[in-house]
Amino acid sequence: MTAGLHPGFLLFIVACAAALTSGRLRQLIMLAGTAFTCYSVWQLSPEASWTFTVPEHTLNLLHVDRLSHVFGLIFSFTAGMGCLYALHVRQGGEHAAALIYAGAALGVVFAGDLITLFVFWELMAVASLFVIWYGGTARAQAAGQRYLLVHIFGGSILLCGILLLRAEGADLAIRALTETDYRNSTAFWLILIGIAINAAIPPLHAWLTDAYPEASTSGSVFLSAFTTKTAVYVLIRLFPGAPILLWAGVIMTLYGVVYAVLSDDFRTLLAYHIVSQVGYMVAGVGMGTDLALNGTVAHAFCHILYKALLFMGAGALIHATGKRTLTDLGGLARAMPATLFLYMIGAVSISGFPLFNGFISKSMIISAAAKDHLPVAEFFLIMASIGTFLSIGLKLPYFAFLGPNRGLQPKPIRTNMLLAMTAGAICCTALGLYPEWLYHRLPYNASYPPYTVDHVVDSLQLLLGTTLAFWWLLPRFHGEPAVNLDTDWFYRKPLRLAFNYMIISARQTGTRLEQMRLHLLATINPYLQNPFLLSLRLGLQSRRLTSDTPYNADTHRLPIGATILWVLIFFALTTLYLLL
């Protein structure tokens, strides 16, 4: 094991300190701890490693290369930004859960073997569950339970795949399975399915849109950053160039956009756009070229920034108004100008406006599709980009800030929330203006010039056309307070019936067992009170003791010498066994 601090374990320490302290001290520890974690990730070199040898396997807890380093940078920065946004939260447990969640995500990123990856993978699921439950509502509790069941299922499939891979003779070092002899094995598909659940690939995605909107406003910022992006990271590691991922990703981009346009709850809208945006990354992994993989990494980096900013803006709306649906909002632009401005930076970033970070990352994946002669995939990826601007860049800000005034009197936004949003907005803008900072850190050998005349003009034409179409069809975009059924309906209904059946069966079984216990006690109780009855029953009564002889425990129990004899025999036999 060579020198090097593991950033995930640093966040675990900060989490423990946050849980045990309060007030200003806790705030100082969280900010200083996450800042030091960022610094430690920045200083990591490929020579740093944590390895431990166990029977027949070497665990590598810290493996650093260009791919893990760039993910580590954005994960650690987002943990600090999320802590700044949540400084006003008084529940130490919520801070601890969020920081353990972030630390586990870093553990996945820096894992050098599949066993280590799986351990941190499961820790991430458990910690994120508590982040959801800290939403503090009945809906959060129910969504968290469903979330737990889905991730137990996904983790079990992943573990089965890893163990089967090992049983087939492979070592457990993390390498591309698409380049090995195991690419058509059962283990390959089990591992892919286990990761696809965390990546929210339809129809395995509904846990995300079910649970993320129910978390606390600060918890949603952490949730938007880690689970799906760690899954993207693992897909890059294990499945680059898997053809099924290309079309799965294309479907994701369109599926998420359609449901986002239909959503009235603005956090659900944002959650569906996680599905859509991760679809670009999954499609890039499926293409498997250096340009596509670089685009996937860049888009994951940029997505974490602007999606955190968007969820922070949504949290600010909930904090100020107590409302979470577009039909309940409107006319807030004058009362919340800073929130609107910062939100719009996130909105134009995710929509791919020139000079913002979405423009320099999303277009890499679309260009990779064009370069790889995939016109159908390219077309649908562009269409999904239009839908993104339509729902997040136009629909949400119009109906929340510019639509009919609902007479709401919003509360002031806390300073720490605005500071965190400002940090995210600055990063989104800075990367758009200076993309070379990110491009120089990408792991694969492919260059890409984002600011060409054709690219800028095409993007502006699409965005302008989408804006005109929105104003023309504005009455049709007015949201309705409705619930849109998704694929989770197909397992929520059967599972509810199954659980109800199991609960009723368990109660009936318990009742029968209790009746059997009472009957047994009633049967043996007379014999316990008078052992002479058992002797009589067995035909063992003597001339001195008959059924009419009253039983007296003090008179008829064995003498103390018999007990001592049994104890001595026990110790003698034990001693002989040990000596022999």
N, C-alpha and C positions, 0 to 999 in steps of 0.2 A: 504494500500500500504506500503510494507516494503522497507527498504533501498536497493539500488542497482542501478547502472547506466545502462541505456539501451544502449548497444553498437551501435545499429542502429541509435539512435538519436545523438550519438557522431559523427558518420560519416556524418549525415545531417549537423551538425554544421561545420565540417571540409569542407564540400562541399560549404557551403555559404561563408566561409572564402576564399576558393580557387577561387571562382568566383569574389570576391571583391578585391583581391590582385594580385600581379604580381611579377615576378623576383624571387630573392632569398628568399624573405619573403614568397611567396606562396609555394616554395619548402620546406622550413622549416616547415610551417604549415602542409602541407600534410604528411611529414614524421613523425613529432612529433604526429600529430593527429591520424594517423593510428597505430603508435606504442602504443599510450595510449589506443586506442580501443582494441588492442590485449591484453594489460595488464588487461583492465577491463573485458574482456571475461574470461581470465585466473582466475581472482579473483571471478567470479560469483559463488554463492552457491545456492543450492536448496531453501533456504529461501528467496532469492531475488524475488520480484514480483512487478509488476505495474498493479493494477486492478482499473477499473472505472465502476461505476454502472450507467446504463442508463435504461429507462423504460423497464421492463421485461427481462433485460439481463445484465450480468456482463462481461465487456470486460477485458481480461487478456492479457496485452501487453508484459509481461515478465514472461515466464514460463521456469524454468531451471531444466533440469534433465540430465542424462548422454548422452542421444541421442542428445538433442539440444546443449549441451556443446561441444561435439566433432565436430559437424558441425560449431558451432560458432567459434571455434578455427581456423579451416582451412579457413573459409570465411574471418575472420578478417586478418589473415596472408596474404592471397592472395591479399586482398585489399592493404595492405602495399607494397607487392612485385610489384603489378601492378602500384602503384604510383611511386615507385622507377624507374621502367622501363620507365614511361612516364614523368619523370621530365623535359625533354627537350621540351615537348609540350607547346606551348605558349598560346593556347586557354583555357582560364579559364572556359568557358562553357563546354568544353569536360571533364575537370577534375571534374567539379561539377556533370555532368550527370553520370560519372562513379562511383563517391563516393555515390551519391544518390542511384544508382543501387545496390551497395554493401550494403548500409545501409538498403535498402528495403529487400534484401535477408536475412540479419540478423533479420529483423522484422518478416519475415515468419518463420524462424527457432525458434524464441523465442515466437511466438504467442501461446496463451493458449486457443483460441477459434476460430471458423471458420470465424466469421465476421472480427476479427483482421487479421487473415491469408489472407482473401480475399482482404482487403484494401492494405496491403503490397504487395500482389501478383500483383495487378493492378499497383501500383506505380512502381514496378520492371519492368513491361512491358513498361510503359511510359518512364522511365529513360533509359532503354536499347535501346528504339527506337532512342533517341537522340545520344546515343553512336554509333549506326549504321550510322545515318545521318552525323555524324562528319567524316565519310569516305571522304566526300567532292566531290564525283563524281556523275554523273548522274545515274550510276548503283546503288550506295548507296542510293540515293533518292528513286528510284523505288523499290529496295529491302526493304527499310524501310516502304514504303507504304503498300506493301504486308504483311510484318511482322506485322504491326499495325492491318490490317484487320483480320489476323489469330488470333491474341491474343485478339482482341475485341470479336471475335466469341468464343474462348475458355473461356475467362473470363465470358461471358454471360452464357454459359452452366454451368460453375462452380457455379455462383451465383444462377441460377435457381435451381440447385441441393441442395444448402444450404438452400434456402428459402422453397423448397418443403420438405426437411428433417425437418425443423422447423414446417411446417404446419402439418406434420404427428405426431407431439408431442414430438420429440426428442429435448433435449437441444443441444446447439451448442459447447459444450466442445469437444476438439480434442481427439478422441478415435478411436480404430480400428472398422471400420464399418463391417468388416468380422466377428466380434464376437457379433453382435447385431441382433435384429429382422429386421433390415432394409437392410440386405445384398442382398435381392432380389427385393428391391423396385426400382422405377424409380429414386429416389434421389440418390441411390447408383451408378447407371450407369451414371447419368449426372455428378456427381462429378468425377467419374473415367475418363470419357471422357475429362472433362475439364483439369484434371491433365495430362492425357496422351498426350495432345497437347503440353504442356510445356516440357514433358519428351521426346518429339520427337519420339514417337512410330509410326512406319510405319502403315498406309500410311499418318500419320499426322505429318511427320517429316520434310518435304521439306522446311519449313520456315527457318530451321536452316542452311541447306547447301546453301540456297539462300542468306541469309542475313549476316551470320558471315564472309564469305570471303570479303565482301564489306566494312566492318567497317575499321576504321583506324587501323594501326598496333598495337597501344597500346590498343585501344578499344577491339580488338579481344581477348586480354589476359583476360579482365574482362568478356567478353561474354562466353568464354570457361569454366568459373568457376561456374557461379551462376544459370542461369535459369534452366538448366536440372538437376542440383544437388539439387536445392530446390524442384523440382518436385519429385526426388527420395526420399528426406527426407519426403515429405508429403505422398508418397506412403507407406513408412515404417510405418508412423503413422496411416494411415487410412485403408490400404489394405494388411496387411501382410497375406500371405497364400492364396491370390486370385489365383486360378489355371490358369486363363486366362493370368496372367502376366508372368507365367513361359514360356509359348510358345511364347508370344509376345516378351519377352526378347531374347529368342533363335533366333527368326527371325531377331531381330534388330542386333545381333552380326554378323550374316552372311550378311545381307543386306548392312550394312555399309562397311564391308570389301570388298565386290565385287565392290561397286562403288568407294571405295578408290583406289583399284588397277587400275581402268579404268581412274581415274582423272589425268589430266595434270596440272591443277592449284593446287599448293601445299597447299594453304590455304583451298581450297575445299576438298582436300584429308584429311587434318586434321579435317575438319568439319565432314566429313563422319565417321571418326573414333570416334568422340564424340558419334554419333548414335550407333556405334558398342560397344564402351566401356560402355555406359549407358545401353546397352542391358544386359550385365552381371549383373548390379545392379538390373534391372527390373526382370530378371530371379531369382535372389536371393530373392527379395521380394515375388515373386510368390511361391517359395519353402516354405518360412515362418518358417523354423526351426531356432533355435537360432544360429547355425553355419552359415547358409545361410544369416541371417540378419546381423550378425557380419561381414561376408564377404562383404555384400553390403555396410555397413558403412565404413569399411576399404578401400574398393576399391574406393568409392567416395572420401575419404580423399586423397588417393594416386593419383587418376586420376586427381584431381584438380592441384596437384603439377606438375606432368609430362606433362599434357596437356598445362598448362600455360607455362612451359619451352619450349615445342615444338612450341607454337604460338609465343613466344618471339624469338625463332630461326628463324621462318619464317619471322617475322617482321624485324629481323636484315638483312636477305637476301634482302628484299624489300628496306630497308633503304640504303643498300650498293649498290645495282644494279639497283633498279627501276623496276625489273622484278618479275613476280609472276607465271610463268609457267616453268615447268621442261624442255620443249623444247627450252627455251631461256637461260637456265643456263648450267653450266658445267665448270670444271677445276678451281674451286674456293678454293680447299683445301689449297693450299700454301698461297693464299692471305688472307684467313679467317680461320686460324687454330683454334683459340679460339672458334669461333662460331661453327665450325664443332665438336669440342670436347664436348662442352656443349650441343649441339643438340643431339649428340649420347648418352649422358647420359639419356636424355629424351626418346630417341628411344629404348634403351635397357630396360628402366624402363617399358614402355608401352608394350614391347614385353614379359615381364616376365622373364628376365635374373636373375639368382641367384645373390644375393648381392645387388639387387636394389628393390625399393618399389613395383613395379608391381608384383614381384614374391611372396611377402608375403600377397597380397590381392586377386588377381585374382584367385589364386589356392584355396583359402578358398571356393569360390563359386563353383568351379569345384568339389572340394572334398565333398561339401555339396550335390551336385547332385549324386555323387557316393554313399555317405552314405545313401541317401534317395531312392536308387535303381531306378535311372532315367538314364539308360545307353544311351538312344538316346540323351537326353539333354546334358549329359556329353560329348559325342562324338562331337556334333556340337559346343559346347563351346571351345573344344580343337582345332577344325578345324579353328574357327574364330581367335583363338590366333595365329595360324600359319600364317593366312592371314595378321594379324596385323604386325608381324615381316617382312613379305614379302614386304609390301607397305611402312611402316614407317621406319623400321630398315635397309632395303636394297635398295628398289627402289628410295625413295626420296634422301637419302644421296649420292647414286651413281650418279644419273643423275644431281644433283645440285652441288656436290663438286668434284666428281671423274670422271665424264664422259668427253666427248670431250670438249676441251677448246674452248669457244666461243669468246675469246679475250676481255672479260669484264674487266674493271678496277674499282673494287669496292671501294667505299668510306670507310673511317675508321668507325668502330662502336663506338658509344658514350659510354663513361665510365659507365654512369648510367645504360645503357642497359646491358652491360656485368656484372655489379654487380648484377643486378636483376636475370639474367640467372644463375650466380654463386650461388646465394642464393637458387634458385630452384634446381639446381644440387646437392648442398650439402644436402638438405632435402631429395631428392630422394635416395641418397646414404646412408644417415644416417638411414633412416627408413628400408632400406634393410639390413643394418648391425645390427641394433638394433630394431627389430620389436616389442619387448616387450613394448616399450614406447607407441606405438599405441594400442597394444592389451589390455593393462591395462586400457585403457580409453573407450573401446568398451562397449556398453550398455547391452549386453545380456550374459547369463551365458553359455558360450561355449569356450573351449580351443582349440588351434590348433597349432601343431608344424610344421612350414613350412620347416625347413631344415632337412628332412629325406633323407636317401640315395636314396630311390626309387624316391622321388619327384625330387631331384636334377638331377639324371641320366636321368630320363624321359624327363625333360625339356631341358637338354643339347642335347639329341638325336634329339628332335623335331627341335630345333633351328639349329643344324648342318645340318640336312637333308634339312631344308628349304633353308639354305645358298647354299648348293650344287645344289638344284633344280633351284635357282635363277641364278646362274652362267651358268648352262646348258641351261636355257631358256632365257638368257639375251636379245637376239635380239627381242623376243616377248614382252618384257616389255617396250620397248622404247615408250614413250608417244607420243600422237598425239594431235595437237591443235584442239580439238573437244569439242562439248557440249553434255553431256550425259543427255537424257531426264529422268525426274524423275516424281513422282506422282504429283508434283505441276503443270505439264502440264495440268492435268485434271481440275484444277480450274482456272489456269491463262488464258487459252484461252476462256472459257465461261464467266469468269468475265470481260475480256476485251470487249467482244461483248456486255455484259449486260451494262457495264459502258458507252460504246459508244452510245448504244441505249438510255440510260437514259439522257446522255448529249444532244443528238439530240432532244429528246422529250422535255427536259427542255428549250432548245433554241426556239423550235417551240411554246411552251406554252407561253414563255416570249414575243415572237413576237406578238402572238395573243392578249395577255393582253395589250401590248403597243398600238396596233391598237384600241382596245376597249377603252382604256383611252383617246386617242386622239379624237375618235368619241364622247365620252361623254363630253369632254371639249368643242368641237365644238358645241355641242347641248346646253349646259347650259350657255356657255359664254355670249350670248346676254341677257339672263335673269339676269345674274350677273351684266352686265353693265347697264341695265334698268329694275328694278323690275316691272315697270308698264306693261311691256309685259306679265309677269306672271299673273298679275291681269287681264289683258285683256284675257289671255288664259283661265283663270278660270271663266271668266264672272263676275269679281268683280269690274270693273271700275265704278267710281261714276260720278256724274254730274260735279264735280270740276276737276276730273282727268280723262282724256281720253287718248286714244292711241297716240294722237298727242301732249299730254302735255310733254314737255322736262323734263327729270329726273335730279334733282340737289341734290347731297348727302347732302350738307349743309342745304338745304331748307326742304327736306322731311324726314331726319332721325328723330328717336324718340328723345324727349328732354332728357337731362341728368337726370332729375328727375325719368324717367322710369327705367333707369339703377340702380339708387340708390335704388329705391323701390324693384327691384328684388334681389339686394344684401341683403337688410334688411330682406326680406322674407326668403332668404336662411339661414341667421344666426339665425333667429327666429326659423325656423323649426329644424335646427341642435341642438339648445339649448334645445328645447322641447324634442327631441329624447334622448339627453344625460341625461336630468333630469328624464325622465320617464323610 
